């Protein structure tokens, strides 16, 4: 049986590392104590929904993405790369997104 606190903490750590952030940076941006945040990542704390939503916002992901911890180990790296790509795309202009879309259509067809 999966320990949901540990699984949530590992997922949070995976996303944070994929974003190139330290625990301290996430804690500071989220307005929480760094030791408290570390305990969350270690699966030692029952986190409130409000804190989860806050952390999702800090990490630039949807709240539901924090619960995608049913990935197989070899899928985790792929997921981290996809998170990075999505983060970059959220900040791209419409023109860049259109050009990238055309490029991707050519590559994957």
Biopython code that builds the backbone (N, CA, C, O; Angstrom):
import numpy as np
from Bio.PDB.StructureBuilder import StructureBuilder

atoms = [
    (1, "UNK", "N", (0.837, -1.187, 0.000)),
    (1, "UNK", "CA", (0.000, 0.000, 0.000)),
    (1, "UNK", "C", (0.880, 1.249, 0.000)),
    (1, "UNK", "O", (1.890, 1.310, 0.701)),
    (2, "UNK", "N", (0.494, 2.211, -0.773)),
    (2, "UNK", "CA", (1.267, 3.439, -0.930)),
    (2, "UNK", "C", (1.039, 4.363, 0.264)),
    (2, "UNK", "O", (-0.101, 4.601, 0.665)),
    (3, "UNK", "N", (2.115, 4.876, 0.822)),
    (3, "UNK", "CA", (2.018, 5.912, 1.841)),
    (3, "UNK", "C", (1.780, 7.221, 1.095)),
    (3, "UNK", "O", (2.689, 7.749, 0.455)),
    (4, "UNK", "N", (0.572, 7.736, 1.178)),
    (4, "UNK", "CA", (0.194, 8.909, 0.377)),
    (4, "UNK", "C", (1.017, 10.136, 0.725)),
    (4, "UNK", "O", (1.300, 10.951, -0.153)),
    (5, "UNK", "N", (1.407, 10.289, 1.978)),
    (5, "UNK", "CA", (2.218, 11.439, 2.377)),
    (5, "UNK", "C", (3.598, 11.378, 1.724)),
    (5, "UNK", "O", (4.107, 12.381, 1.224)),
    (6, "UNK", "N", (4.198, 10.179, 1.739)),
    (6, "UNK", "CA", (5.511, 10.009, 1.100)),
    (6, "UNK", "C", (5.404, 10.178, -0.412)),
    (6, "UNK", "O", (6.248, 10.830, -1.027)),
    (7, "UNK", "N", (4.375, 9.595, -1.010)),
    (7, "UNK", "CA", (4.194, 9.704, -2.459)),
    (7, "UNK", "C", (3.993, 11.158, -2.867)),
    (7, "UNK", "O", (4.549, 11.608, -3.869)),
    (8, "UNK", "N", (3.197, 11.892, -2.092)),
    (8, "UNK", "CA", (2.973, 13.313, -2.379)),
    (8, "UNK", "C", (4.280, 14.086, -2.256)),
    (8, "UNK", "O", (4.599, 14.913, -3.109)),
    (9, "UNK", "N", (5.033, 13.818, -1.197)),
    (9, "UNK", "CA", (6.308, 14.506, -0.987)),
    (9, "UNK", "C", (7.312, 14.221, -2.089)),
    (9, "UNK", "O", (8.016, 15.122, -2.546)),
    (10, "UNK", "N", (7.377, 12.959, -2.518)),
    (10, "UNK", "CA", (8.287, 12.600, -3.610)),
    (10, "UNK", "C", (7.882, 13.294, -4.906)),
    (10, "UNK", "O", (8.737, 13.740, -5.671)),
    (11, "UNK", "N", (6.583, 13.384, -5.148)),
    (11, "UNK", "CA", (6.092, 14.060, -6.357)),
    (11, "UNK", "C", (6.458, 15.542, -6.303)),
    (11, "UNK", "O", (6.916, 16.115, -7.292)),
    (12, "UNK", "N", (6.254, 16.144, -5.154)),
    (12, "UNK", "CA", (6.599, 17.546, -4.969)),
    (12, "UNK", "C", (8.085, 17.770, -5.218)),
    (12, "UNK", "O", (8.467, 18.717, -5.905)),
    (13, "UNK", "N", (8.922, 16.897, -4.661)),
    (13, "UNK", "CA", (10.379, 16.987, -4.843)),
    (13, "UNK", "C", (10.754, 16.848, -6.324)),
    (13, "UNK", "O", (11.606, 17.579, -6.830)),
    (14, "UNK", "N", (10.115, 15.915, -6.998)),
    (14, "UNK", "CA", (10.400, 15.687, -8.413)),
    (14, "UNK", "C", (10.091, 16.934, -9.244)),
    (14, "UNK", "O", (10.883, 17.332, -10.098)),
    (15, "UNK", "N", (8.957, 17.532, -8.991)),
    (15, "UNK", "CA", (8.567, 18.749, -9.733)),
    (15, "UNK", "C", (9.518, 19.891, -9.386)),
    (15, "UNK", "O", (9.972, 20.617, -10.271)),
    (16, "UNK", "N", (9.817, 20.050, -8.096)),
    (16, "UNK", "CA", (10.722, 21.135, -7.676)),
    (16, "UNK", "C", (12.079, 21.004, -8.349)),
    (16, "UNK", "O", (12.621, 21.985, -8.858)),
    (17, "UNK", "N", (12.629, 19.793, -8.353)),
    (17, "UNK", "CA", (13.932, 19.586, -8.980)),
    (17, "UNK", "C", (13.870, 19.805, -10.485)),
    (17, "UNK", "O", (14.811, 20.337, -11.075)),
    (18, "UNK", "N", (12.766, 19.396, -11.111)),
    (18, "UNK", "CA", (12.610, 19.608, -12.551)),
    (18, "UNK", "C", (12.594, 21.097, -12.882)),
    (18, "UNK", "O", (12.998, 21.502, -13.972)),
    (19, "UNK", "N", (12.128, 21.901, -11.942)),
    (19, "UNK", "CA", (12.088, 23.357, -12.134)),
    (19, "UNK", "C", (13.406, 24.018, -11.739)),
    (19, "UNK", "O", (13.579, 25.223, -11.926)),
    (20, "UNK", "N", (14.330, 23.235, -11.197)),
    (20, "UNK", "CA", (15.632, 23.783, -10.801)),
    (20, "UNK", "C", (15.572, 24.646, -9.558)),
    (20, "UNK", "O", (16.368, 25.573, -9.404)),
    (21, "UNK", "N", (14.642, 24.352, -8.673)),
    (21, "UNK", "CA", (14.473, 25.149, -7.458)),
    (21, "UNK", "C", (14.964, 24.387, -6.239)),
    (21, "UNK", "O", (14.950, 23.156, -6.216)),
    (22, "UNK", "N", (15.396, 25.121, -5.236)),
    (22, "UNK", "CA", (15.769, 24.514, -3.957)),
    (22, "UNK", "C", (14.540, 24.493, -3.053)),
    (22, "UNK", "O", (13.544, 25.169, -3.308)),
    (23, "UNK", "N", (14.640, 23.706, -2.003)),
    (23, "UNK", "CA", (13.554, 23.683, -1.016)),
    (23, "UNK", "C", (13.347, 25.072, -0.426)),
    (23, "UNK", "O", (12.213, 25.499, -0.207)),
    (24, "UNK", "N", (14.425, 25.759, -0.175)),
    (24, "UNK", "CA", (14.350, 27.092, 0.420)),
    (24, "UNK", "C", (13.634, 28.076, -0.506)),
    (24, "UNK", "O", (12.838, 28.896, -0.048)),
    (25, "UNK", "N", (13.915, 27.994, -1.798)),
    (25, "UNK", "CA", (13.265, 28.892, -2.759)),
    (25, "UNK", "C", (11.762, 28.646, -2.806)),
    (25, "UNK", "O", (10.975, 29.593, -2.809)),
    (26, "UNK", "N", (11.366, 27.391, -2.843)),
    (26, "UNK", "CA", (9.935, 27.074, -2.882)),
    (26, "UNK", "C", (9.265, 27.540, -1.596)),
    (26, "UNK", "O", (8.190, 28.140, -1.631)),
    (27, "UNK", "N", (9.900, 27.263, -0.464)),
    (27, "UNK", "CA", (9.335, 27.677, 0.820)),
    (27, "UNK", "C", (9.182, 29.194, 0.889)),
    (27, "UNK", "O", (8.146, 29.701, 1.319)),
    (28, "UNK", "N", (10.212, 29.908, 0.466)),
    (28, "UNK", "CA", (10.169, 31.370, 0.504)),
    (28, "UNK", "C", (9.061, 31.915, -0.398)),
    (28, "UNK", "O", (8.284, 32.775, 0.016)),
    (29, "UNK", "N", (8.992, 31.419, -1.614)),
    (29, "UNK", "CA", (7.965, 31.874, -2.556)),
    (29, "UNK", "C", (6.564, 31.513, -2.074)),
    (29, "UNK", "O", (5.596, 32.214, -2.367)),
    (30, "UNK", "N", (6.470, 30.410, -1.331)),
    (30, "UNK", "CA", (5.170, 29.969, -0.829)),
    (30, "UNK", "C", (4.818, 30.552, 0.534)),
    (30, "UNK", "O", (3.722, 30.336, 1.052)),
    (31, "UNK", "N", (5.751, 31.285, 1.098)),
    (31, "UNK", "CA", (5.499, 31.904, 2.397)),
    (31, "UNK", "C", (5.397, 30.897, 3.536)),
    (31, "UNK", "O", (4.646, 31.099, 4.491)),
    (32, "UNK", "N", (6.169, 29.793, 3.425)),
    (32, "UNK", "CA", (6.153, 28.808, 4.497)),
    (32, "UNK", "C", (7.572, 28.574, 5.002)),
    (32, "UNK", "O", (8.548, 28.898, 4.325)),
    (33, "UNK", "N", (7.669, 28.019, 6.174)),
    (33, "UNK", "CA", (8.954, 27.743, 6.795)),
    (33, "UNK", "C", (9.689, 26.664, 6.003)),
    (33, "UNK", "O", (9.086, 25.649, 5.655)),
    (34, "UNK", "N", (10.982, 26.857, 5.708)),
    (34, "UNK", "CA", (11.742, 25.851, 4.957)),
    (34, "UNK", "C", (11.770, 24.472, 5.632)),
    (34, "UNK", "O", (11.746, 23.452, 4.944)),
    (35, "UNK", "N", (11.820, 24.430, 6.967)),
    (35, "UNK", "CA", (11.809, 23.143, 7.671)),
    (35, "UNK", "C", (10.456, 22.452, 7.472)),
    (35, "UNK", "O", (10.399, 21.235, 7.302)),
    (36, "UNK", "N", (9.392, 23.215, 7.494)),
    (36, "UNK", "CA", (8.051, 22.673, 7.257)),
    (36, "UNK", "C", (7.969, 22.106, 5.845)),
    (36, "UNK", "O", (7.444, 21.013, 5.632)),
    (37, "UNK", "N", (8.498, 22.870, 4.874)),
    (37, "UNK", "CA", (8.477, 22.389, 3.491)),
    (37, "UNK", "C", (9.293, 21.099, 3.355)),
    (37, "UNK", "O", (8.867, 20.170, 2.670)),
    (38, "UNK", "N", (10.439, 21.038, 3.990)),
    (38, "UNK", "CA", (11.259, 19.829, 3.953)),
    (38, "UNK", "C", (10.509, 18.627, 4.514)),
    (38, "UNK", "O", (10.612, 17.518, 3.990)),
    (39, "UNK", "N", (9.751, 18.860, 5.591)),
    (39, "UNK", "CA", (8.957, 17.780, 6.186)),
    (39, "UNK", "C", (7.857, 17.321, 5.232)),
    (39, "UNK", "O", (7.508, 16.141, 5.209)),
    (40, "UNK", "N", (7.314, 18.239, 4.451)),
    (40, "UNK", "CA", (6.301, 17.876, 3.449)),
    (40, "UNK", "C", (6.933, 16.938, 2.426)),
    (40, "UNK", "O", (6.367, 15.892, 2.106)),
    (41, "UNK", "N", (8.107, 17.311, 1.911)),
    (41, "UNK", "CA", (8.779, 16.477, 0.914)),
    (41, "UNK", "C", (9.171, 15.113, 1.473)),
    (41, "UNK", "O", (9.231, 14.134, 0.730)),
    (42, "UNK", "N", (9.434, 15.042, 2.758)),
    (42, "UNK", "CA", (9.790, 13.756, 3.370)),
    (42, "UNK", "C", (8.553, 12.929, 3.723)),
    (42, "UNK", "O", (8.672, 11.793, 4.182)),
    (43, "UNK", "N", (7.374, 13.497, 3.507)),
    (43, "UNK", "CA", (6.137, 12.775, 3.779)),
    (43, "UNK", "C", (5.798, 12.684, 5.252)),
    (43, "UNK", "O", (5.150, 11.730, 5.683)),
    (44, "UNK", "N", (6.227, 13.658, 6.021)),
    (44, "UNK", "CA", (6.021, 13.632, 7.467)),
    (44, "UNK", "C", (4.847, 14.484, 7.926)),
    (44, "UNK", "O", (4.516, 14.508, 9.111)),
    (45, "UNK", "N", (4.213, 15.189, 6.980)),
    (45, "UNK", "CA", (3.179, 16.152, 7.353)),
    (45, "UNK", "C", (1.927, 15.945, 6.521)),
    (45, "UNK", "O", (1.997, 15.685, 5.320)),
    (46, "UNK", "N", (0.789, 16.061, 7.172)),
    (46, "UNK", "CA", (-0.500, 16.040, 6.501)),
    (46, "UNK", "C", (-0.795, 17.474, 6.050)),
    (46, "UNK", "O", (-1.176, 18.315, 6.864)),
    (47, "UNK", "N", (-0.623, 17.747, 4.782)),
    (47, "UNK", "CA", (-0.708, 19.103, 4.238)),
    (47, "UNK", "C", (-2.154, 19.480, 3.952)),
    (47, "UNK", "O", (-2.941, 18.655, 3.489)),
    (48, "UNK", "N", (-2.496, 20.737, 4.233)),
    (48, "UNK", "CA", (-3.845, 21.205, 3.932)),
    (48, "UNK", "C", (-3.996, 21.445, 2.430)),
    (48, "UNK", "O", (-3.015, 21.635, 1.712)),
    (49, "UNK", "N", (-5.222, 21.433, 1.987)),
    (49, "UNK", "CA", (-5.511, 21.694, 0.580)),
    (49, "UNK", "C", (-5.053, 23.091, 0.186)),
    (49, "UNK", "O", (-4.578, 23.297, -0.931)),
    (50, "UNK", "N", (-5.191, 24.044, 1.089)),
    (50, "UNK", "CA", (-4.749, 25.415, 0.819)),
    (50, "UNK", "C", (-3.237, 25.459, 0.575)),
    (50, "UNK", "O", (-2.774, 26.139, -0.340)),
    (51, "UNK", "N", (-2.473, 24.735, 1.394)),
    (51, "UNK", "CA", (-1.017, 24.687, 1.221)),
    (51, "UNK", "C", (-0.659, 23.991, -0.082)),
    (51, "UNK", "O", (0.250, 24.426, -0.790)),
    (52, "UNK", "N", (-1.372, 22.908, -0.406)),
    (52, "UNK", "CA", (-1.122, 22.205, -1.665)),
    (52, "UNK", "C", (-1.356, 23.132, -2.853)),
    (52, "UNK", "O", (-0.554, 23.174, -3.785)),
    (53, "UNK", "N", (-2.452, 23.869, -2.812)),
    (53, "UNK", "CA", (-2.773, 24.792, -3.898)),
    (53, "UNK", "C", (-1.709, 25.882, -4.008)),
    (53, "UNK", "O", (-1.318, 26.267, -5.109)),
    (54, "UNK", "N", (-1.251, 26.369, -2.877)),
    (54, "UNK", "CA", (-0.201, 27.380, -2.839)),
    (54, "UNK", "C", (1.085, 26.838, -3.462)),
    (54, "UNK", "O", (1.724, 27.528, -4.257)),
    (55, "UNK", "N", (1.470, 25.611, -3.109)),
    (55, "UNK", "CA", (2.689, 25.017, -3.643)),
    (55, "UNK", "C", (2.571, 24.750, -5.143)),
    (55, "UNK", "O", (3.535, 24.932, -5.887)),
    (56, "UNK", "N", (1.403, 24.324, -5.580)),
    (56, "UNK", "CA", (1.188, 24.120, -7.017)),
    (56, "UNK", "C", (1.391, 25.432, -7.764)),
    (56, "UNK", "O", (2.014, 25.463, -8.825)),
    (57, "UNK", "N", (0.863, 26.506, -7.204)),
    (57, "UNK", "CA", (1.016, 27.829, -7.823)),
    (57, "UNK", "C", (2.489, 28.241, -7.870)),
    (57, "UNK", "O", (2.967, 28.731, -8.893)),
    (58, "UNK", "N", (3.199, 28.044, -6.770)),
    (58, "UNK", "CA", (4.637, 28.383, -6.713)),
    (58, "UNK", "C", (5.410, 27.594, -7.758)),
    (58, "UNK", "O", (6.318, 28.128, -8.396)),
    (59, "UNK", "N", (5.054, 26.322, -7.937)),
    (59, "UNK", "CA", (5.767, 25.457, -8.876)),
    (59, "UNK", "C", (5.265, 25.597, -10.311)),
    (59, "UNK", "O", (5.838, 25.012, -11.230)),
    (60, "UNK", "N", (4.202, 26.369, -10.504)),
    (60, "UNK", "CA", (3.695, 26.610, -11.856)),
    (60, "UNK", "C", (3.015, 25.398, -12.472)),
    (60, "UNK", "O", (3.083, 25.195, -13.684)),
    (61, "UNK", "N", (2.355, 24.585, -11.637)),
    (61, "UNK", "CA", (1.637, 23.417, -12.132)),
    (61, "UNK", "C", (0.205, 23.465, -11.619)),
    (61, "UNK", "O", (-0.100, 24.192, -10.674)),
    (62, "UNK", "N", (-0.669, 22.688, -12.245)),
    (62, "UNK", "CA", (-2.031, 22.567, -11.756)),
    (62, "UNK", "C", (-2.025, 21.694, -10.516)),
    (62, "UNK", "O", (-1.179, 20.811, -10.372)),
    (63, "UNK", "N", (-2.963, 21.941, -9.626)),
    (63, "UNK", "CA", (-3.031, 21.194, -8.374)),
    (63, "UNK", "C", (-3.056, 19.691, -8.618)),
    (63, "UNK", "O", (-2.391, 18.937, -7.907)),
    (64, "UNK", "N", (-3.808, 19.254, -9.603)),
    (64, "UNK", "CA", (-3.909, 17.827, -9.895)),
    (64, "UNK", "C", (-2.587, 17.184, -10.261)),
    (64, "UNK", "O", (-2.397, 15.987, -10.046)),
    (65, "UNK", "N", (-1.664, 17.971, -10.817)),
    (65, "UNK", "CA", (-0.360, 17.420, -11.202)),
    (65, "UNK", "C", (0.456, 16.981, -9.987)),
    (65, "UNK", "O", (1.366, 16.163, -10.114)),
    (66, "UNK", "N", (0.137, 17.518, -8.822)),
    (66, "UNK", "CA", (0.851, 17.112, -7.610)),
    (66, "UNK", "C", (0.480, 15.697, -7.187)),
    (66, "UNK", "O", (1.157, 15.095, -6.354)),
    (67, "UNK", "N", (-0.600, 15.164, -7.766)),
    (67, "UNK", "CA", (-1.064, 13.838, -7.382)),
    (67, "UNK", "C", (-0.783, 12.787, -8.449)),
    (67, "UNK", "O", (-1.320, 11.682, -8.377)),
    (68, "UNK", "N", (0.036, 13.106, -9.422)),
    (68, "UNK", "CA", (0.413, 12.141, -10.462)),
    (68, "UNK", "C", (1.610, 11.338, -9.996)),
    (68, "UNK", "O", (2.660, 11.351, -10.638)),
    (69, "UNK", "N", (1.458, 10.639, -8.880)),
    (69, "UNK", "CA", (2.580, 9.883, -8.353)),
    (69, "UNK", "C", (2.451, 8.398, -8.592)),
    (69, "UNK", "O", (3.079, 7.597, -7.899)),
    (70, "UNK", "N", (1.646, 8.022, -9.561)),
    (70, "UNK", "CA", (1.532, 6.619, -9.911)),
    (70, "UNK", "C", (2.419, 6.256, -11.101)),
    (70, "UNK", "O", (2.231, 5.212, -11.726)),
    (71, "UNK", "N", (3.372, 7.112, -11.405)),
    (71, "UNK", "CA", (4.276, 6.880, -12.532)),
    (71, "UNK", "C", (5.292, 5.804, -12.198)),
    (71, "UNK", "O", (5.739, 5.694, -11.056)),
    (72, "UNK", "N", (5.651, 5.022, -13.184)),
    (72, "UNK", "CA", (6.722, 4.055, -13.023)),
    (72, "UNK", "C", (8.048, 4.809, -12.958)),
    (72, "UNK", "O", (8.147, 5.909, -13.500)),
    (73, "UNK", "N", (9.066, 4.249, -12.311)),
    (73, "UNK", "CA", (10.348, 4.956, -12.181)),
    (73, "UNK", "C", (10.921, 5.455, -13.507)),
    (73, "UNK", "O", (11.466, 6.557, -13.560)),
    (74, "UNK", "N", (10.810, 4.660, -14.583)),
    (74, "UNK", "CA", (11.383, 5.103, -15.851)),
    (74, "UNK", "C", (10.536, 6.186, -16.517)),
    (74, "UNK", "O", (10.982, 6.803, -17.485)),
    (75, "UNK", "N", (9.328, 6.427, -16.017)),
    (75, "UNK", "CA", (8.490, 7.482, -16.565)),
    (75, "UNK", "C", (8.727, 8.812, -15.866)),
    (75, "UNK", "O", (8.337, 9.861, -16.379)),
    (76, "UNK", "N", (9.365, 8.776, -14.699)),
    (76, "UNK", "CA", (9.559, 9.999, -13.921)),
    (76, "UNK", "C", (10.424, 11.014, -14.659)),
    (76, "UNK", "O", (10.109, 12.204, -14.669)),
    (77, "UNK", "N", (11.505, 10.558, -15.275)),
    (77, "UNK", "CA", (12.376, 11.486, -16.001)),
    (77, "UNK", "C", (11.620, 12.120, -17.161)),
    (77, "UNK", "O", (11.730, 13.322, -17.401)),
    (78, "UNK", "N", (10.855, 11.309, -17.877)),
    (78, "UNK", "CA", (10.047, 11.825, -18.981)),
    (78, "UNK", "C", (9.058, 12.870, -18.464)),
    (78, "UNK", "O", (8.871, 13.916, -19.085)),
    (79, "UNK", "N", (8.438, 12.587, -17.345)),
    (79, "UNK", "CA", (7.480, 13.523, -16.745)),
    (79, "UNK", "C", (8.162, 14.836, -16.367)),
    (79, "UNK", "O", (7.597, 15.910, -16.576)),
    (80, "UNK", "N", (9.376, 14.757, -15.811)),
    (80, "UNK", "CA", (10.100, 15.972, -15.430)),
    (80, "UNK", "C", (10.424, 16.824, -16.654)),
    (80, "UNK", "O", (10.318, 18.050, -16.602)),
    (81, "UNK", "N", (10.815, 16.188, -17.748)),
    (81, "UNK", "CA", (11.098, 16.921, -18.986)),
    (81, "UNK", "C", (9.818, 17.585, -19.499)),
    (81, "UNK", "O", (9.845, 18.732, -19.946)),
    (82, "UNK", "N", (8.710, 16.866, -19.434)),
    (82, "UNK", "CA", (7.446, 17.426, -19.894)),
    (82, "UNK", "C", (7.024, 18.625, -19.037)),
    (82, "UNK", "O", (6.491, 19.602, -19.563)),
    (83, "UNK", "N", (7.256, 18.557, -17.741)),
    (83, "UNK", "CA", (6.939, 19.679, -16.852)),
    (83, "UNK", "C", (7.757, 20.902, -17.250)),
    (83, "UNK", "O", (7.232, 22.014, -17.296)),
    (84, "UNK", "N", (9.039, 20.700, -17.535)),
    (84, "UNK", "CA", (9.891, 21.816, -17.975)),
    (84, "UNK", "C", (9.377, 22.430, -19.270)),
    (84, "UNK", "O", (9.330, 23.652, -19.409)),
    (85, "UNK", "N", (8.995, 21.583, -20.211)),
    (85, "UNK", "CA", (8.499, 22.069, -21.497)),
    (85, "UNK", "C", (7.217, 22.864, -21.305)),
    (85, "UNK", "O", (7.065, 23.946, -21.873)),
    (86, "UNK", "N", (6.307, 22.343, -20.521)),
    (86, "UNK", "CA", (5.043, 23.040, -20.274)),
    (86, "UNK", "C", (5.294, 24.385, -19.612)),
    (86, "UNK", "O", (4.649, 25.378, -19.950)),
    (87, "UNK", "N", (6.219, 24.419, -18.679)),
    (87, "UNK", "CA", (6.558, 25.673, -18.013)),
    (87, "UNK", "C", (7.065, 26.704, -19.020)),
    (87, "UNK", "O", (6.684, 27.873, -18.963)),
    (88, "UNK", "N", (7.923, 26.268, -19.938)),
    (88, "UNK", "CA", (8.426, 27.180, -20.973)),
    (88, "UNK", "C", (7.301, 27.645, -21.897)),
    (88, "UNK", "O", (7.253, 28.813, -22.283)),
    (89, "UNK", "N", (6.412, 26.742, -22.245)),
    (89, "UNK", "CA", (5.324, 27.078, -23.163)),
    (89, "UNK", "C", (4.359, 28.087, -22.562)),
    (89, "UNK", "O", (3.811, 28.921, -23.283)),
    (90, "UNK", "N", (4.144, 28.028, -21.269)),
    (90, "UNK", "CA", (3.217, 28.966, -20.614)),
    (90, "UNK", "C", (3.671, 30.403, -20.760)),
    (90, "UNK", "O", (2.852, 31.319, -20.687)),
    (91, "UNK", "N", (4.944, 30.614, -20.961)),
    (91, "UNK", "CA", (5.484, 31.974, -21.053)),
    (91, "UNK", "C", (5.798, 32.392, -22.490)),
    (91, "UNK", "O", (6.298, 33.494, -22.717)),
    (92, "UNK", "N", (5.512, 31.537, -23.442)),
    (92, "UNK", "CA", (5.815, 31.840, -24.846)),
    (92, "UNK", "C", (4.721, 32.710, -25.462)),
    (92, "UNK", "O", (3.560, 32.656, -25.055)),
    (93, "UNK", "N", (5.114, 33.505, -26.445)),
    (93, "UNK", "CA", (4.144, 34.337, -27.161)),
    (93, "UNK", "C", (3.294, 33.467, -28.083)),
    (93, "UNK", "O", (3.645, 32.324, -28.377)),
    (94, "UNK", "N", (2.172, 34.024, -28.533)),
    (94, "UNK", "CA", (1.297, 33.286, -29.457)),
    (94, "UNK", "C", (2.041, 32.932, -30.739)),
    (94, "UNK", "O", (1.873, 31.839, -31.279)),
    (95, "UNK", "N", (2.861, 33.856, -31.222)),
    (95, "UNK", "CA", (3.612, 33.610, -32.457)),
    (95, "UNK", "C", (4.584, 32.439, -32.286)),
    (95, "UNK", "O", (4.667, 31.565, -33.148)),
    (96, "UNK", "N", (5.310, 32.428, -31.181)),
    (96, "UNK", "CA", (6.254, 31.333, -30.930)),
    (96, "UNK", "C", (5.522, 30.002, -30.786)),
    (96, "UNK", "O", (5.999, 28.971, -31.260)),
    (97, "UNK", "N", (4.373, 30.026, -30.135)),
    (97, "UNK", "CA", (3.589, 28.795, -29.987)),
    (97, "UNK", "C", (3.106, 28.278, -31.335)),
    (97, "UNK", "O", (3.120, 27.070, -31.572)),
    (98, "UNK", "N", (2.685, 29.165, -32.210)),
    (98, "UNK", "CA", (2.238, 28.754, -33.546)),
    (98, "UNK", "C", (3.385, 28.123, -34.338)),
    (98, "UNK", "O", (3.213, 27.081, -34.971)),
    (99, "UNK", "N", (4.557, 28.767, -34.295)),
    (99, "UNK", "CA", (5.716, 28.239, -35.019)),
    (99, "UNK", "C", (6.160, 26.895, -34.448)),
    (99, "UNK", "O", (6.501, 25.977, -35.194)),
    (100, "UNK", "N", (6.155, 26.790, -33.146)),
    (100, "UNK", "CA", (6.522, 25.533, -32.502)),
    (100, "UNK", "C", (5.520, 24.429, -32.863)),
    (100, "UNK", "O", (5.906, 23.284, -33.097)),
    (101, "UNK", "N", (4.258, 24.778, -32.905)),
    (101, "UNK", "CA", (3.232, 23.809, -33.280)),
    (101, "UNK", "C", (3.483, 23.275, -34.681)),
    (101, "UNK", "O", (3.407, 22.066, -34.901)),
    (102, "UNK", "N", (3.779, 24.148, -35.627)),
    (102, "UNK", "CA", (4.068, 23.716, -36.998)),
    (102, "UNK", "C", (5.292, 22.802, -37.033)),
    (102, "UNK", "O", (5.300, 21.781, -37.721)),
    (103, "UNK", "N", (6.313, 23.180, -36.289)),
    (103, "UNK", "CA", (7.523, 22.375, -36.237)),
    (103, "UNK", "C", (7.217, 20.973, -35.669)),
    (103, "UNK", "O", (7.637, 19.963, -36.232)),
    (104, "UNK", "N", (6.498, 20.932, -34.575)),
    (104, "UNK", "CA", (6.181, 19.647, -33.943)),
    (104, "UNK", "C", (5.312, 18.765, -34.836)),
    (104, "UNK", "O", (5.476, 17.546, -34.859)),
    (105, "UNK", "N", (4.402, 19.377, -35.561)),
    (105, "UNK", "CA", (3.569, 18.600, -36.488)),
    (105, "UNK", "C", (4.435, 17.936, -37.555)),
    (105, "UNK", "O", (4.178, 16.799, -37.950)),
    (106, "UNK", "N", (5.449, 18.642, -38.016)),
    (106, "UNK", "CA", (6.344, 18.074, -39.034)),
    (106, "UNK", "C", (7.216, 16.950, -38.455)),
    (106, "UNK", "O", (7.464, 15.942, -39.117)),
    (107, "UNK", "N", (7.669, 17.137, -37.232)),
    (107, "UNK", "CA", (8.547, 16.157, -36.604)),
    (107, "UNK", "C", (7.794, 14.868, -36.259)),
    (107, "UNK", "O", (8.322, 13.774, -36.455)),
    (108, "UNK", "N", (6.590, 14.987, -35.759)),
    (108, "UNK", "CA", (5.880, 13.816, -35.247)),
    (108, "UNK", "C", (4.885, 13.185, -36.229)),
    (108, "UNK", "O", (4.133, 12.287, -35.853)),
    (109, "UNK", "N", (4.878, 13.634, -37.440)),
    (109, "UNK", "CA", (3.991, 13.005, -38.439)),
    (109, "UNK", "C", (4.725, 11.972, -39.201)),
    (109, "UNK", "O", (4.153, 11.333, -40.083)),
]
sb = StructureBuilder()
sb.init_structure("model")
sb.init_model(0)
sb.init_chain("A")
sb.init_seg("    ")
for serial, (resi, resn, name, xyz) in enumerate(atoms, 1):
    if name == "N":
        sb.init_residue(resn, " ", resi, " ")
    sb.init_atom(name, np.array(xyz, "f"), 0.0, 1.0, " ", f" {name:<3s}", serial, name[0])
structure = sb.get_structure()
